Amino acid sequence: MPSHGDHRALDDGDLPHCSQAVLGHLIATTEIDETQFERATALIRTRLEGLYLPPDEAVQLPSAVQALMTGWSTFAHVPYARLLAELFDLDSIALKSLDALIAGWPYRETPAATD
């Protein structure tokens, strides 16, 4: 079963290191035209071919991962982050929830049988 480290679509150098505020702003305001969107979804589908997901799900999984990790990243930068960190390790629980999301996602390790 894959975990967060097994199926990375991006390498560490693919995104610039930036603050949470900048990253959140980019996620919320970046406009992507139809050509860019199609190119990005084609790349996602290609990178996830080994999971044998139906094509529509091949773009849903990375979106779910992005939403989950954006949420945890937001918690890490809120004014009360120190209080959350006293309850649990934010990095650890973020990765644990990522593993749970991926483990619970319906994928196959081999192609589906054809009728």
C-alpha positions as CSV (number, residue, x, y, z in Angstrom):
1,M,0.0,0.0,0.0
2,P,1.5,3.4,-0.9
3,S,2.3,6.0,1.6
4,H,3.0,9.7,1.3
5,G,6.6,9.0,0.3
6,D,5.8,6.5,-2.4
7,H,4.0,8.4,-5.1
8,R,5.2,12.0,-5.2
9,A,4.2,14.0,-8.2
10,L,6.7,16.7,-7.5
11,D,10.3,16.7,-6.4
12,D,11.5,19.0,-3.6
13,G,12.9,21.5,-6.1
14,D,9.7,21.9,-8.1
15,L,8.2,24.5,-5.9
16,P,10.0,27.6,-4.5
17,H,10.2,27.8,-0.8
18,C,7.8,30.5,0.3
19,S,5.8,31.5,3.3
20,Q,2.4,30.0,4.1
21,A,0.7,33.3,3.4
22,V,2.3,33.5,-0.1
23,L,1.4,29.9,-0.8
24,G,-2.2,30.3,0.4
25,H,-2.5,33.4,-1.7
26,L,-1.2,31.6,-4.8
27,I,-3.5,28.6,-4.3
28,A,-6.5,30.9,-3.9
29,T,-5.8,33.4,-6.6
30,T,-3.8,31.8,-9.4
31,E,-5.8,31.8,-12.6
32,I,-5.1,28.8,-14.9
33,D,-6.3,28.9,-18.5
34,E,-7.9,25.9,-20.1
35,T,-4.7,24.8,-21.9
36,Q,-2.6,25.0,-18.7
37,F,-5.4,23.1,-16.8
38,E,-5.5,20.3,-19.4
39,R,-1.7,20.0,-19.4
40,A,-1.6,19.8,-15.6
41,T,-4.4,17.2,-15.4
42,A,-2.7,15.1,-18.2
43,L,0.6,15.2,-16.2
44,I,-1.3,14.1,-13.0
45,R,-2.9,11.2,-14.9
46,T,0.4,10.1,-16.3
47,R,2.2,10.2,-12.9
48,L,-0.6,8.1,-11.3
49,E,-0.9,5.5,-14.0
50,G,0.7,2.9,-11.7
51,L,-2.3,3.1,-9.4
52,Y,-4.7,2.0,-12.1
53,L,-7.2,4.6,-11.1
54,P,-10.1,5.4,-13.4
55,P,-9.2,8.6,-15.3
56,D,-11.6,10.9,-13.3
57,E,-10.2,9.6,-10.0
58,A,-6.6,10.2,-11.2
59,V,-7.2,13.9,-10.7
60,Q,-9.3,13.6,-7.6
61,L,-6.6,12.0,-5.4
62,P,-4.0,14.8,-5.8
63,S,-6.7,17.4,-5.2
64,A,-7.7,15.6,-2.0
65,V,-4.0,15.5,-0.9
66,Q,-3.6,19.2,-1.7
67,A,-6.7,20.1,0.3
68,L,-5.7,18.0,3.2
69,M,-2.1,19.3,3.3
70,T,-3.2,22.9,2.8
71,G,-5.5,22.5,5.8
72,W,-2.7,21.2,8.0
73,S,-0.3,23.8,6.8
74,T,-2.8,26.4,7.7
75,F,-3.2,25.0,11.2
76,A,0.6,25.2,11.5
77,H,0.5,29.0,10.9
78,V,-2.6,30.2,12.7
79,P,-2.2,32.4,15.8
80,Y,-3.0,29.5,18.1
81,A,-0.5,27.0,16.4
82,R,1.5,26.9,19.6
83,L,-1.5,25.6,21.5
84,L,-2.2,22.9,18.8
85,A,1.5,21.9,19.0
86,E,1.1,21.3,22.7
87,L,-1.7,18.8,21.9
88,F,0.1,16.9,19.1
89,D,3.0,17.1,16.7
90,L,1.5,18.9,13.7
91,D,4.0,17.5,11.1
92,S,3.4,13.9,12.4
93,I,-0.4,14.1,12.4
94,A,-0.4,15.8,9.0
95,L,1.7,12.9,7.5
96,K,-0.4,10.3,9.5
97,S,-3.6,11.8,8.0
98,L,-2.0,11.8,4.5
99,D,-1.2,8.1,4.9
100,A,-4.8,7.4,6.0
101,L,-6.2,9.3,3.0
102,I,-4.0,7.4,0.5
103,A,-4.5,4.1,2.2
104,G,-8.3,4.6,2.1
105,W,-8.4,5.7,-1.5
106,P,-9.8,3.0,-3.8
107,Y,-7.0,2.1,-6.2
108,R,-5.8,-1.2,-7.6
109,E,-2.2,-2.5,-7.8
110,T,-3.0,-4.3,-11.0
111,P,-5.2,-3.3,-14.0
112,A,-8.9,-4.0,-13.7
113,A,-10.1,-7.1,-15.4
114,T,-11.9,-6.5,-18.7
115,D,-15.2,-8.1,-19.5
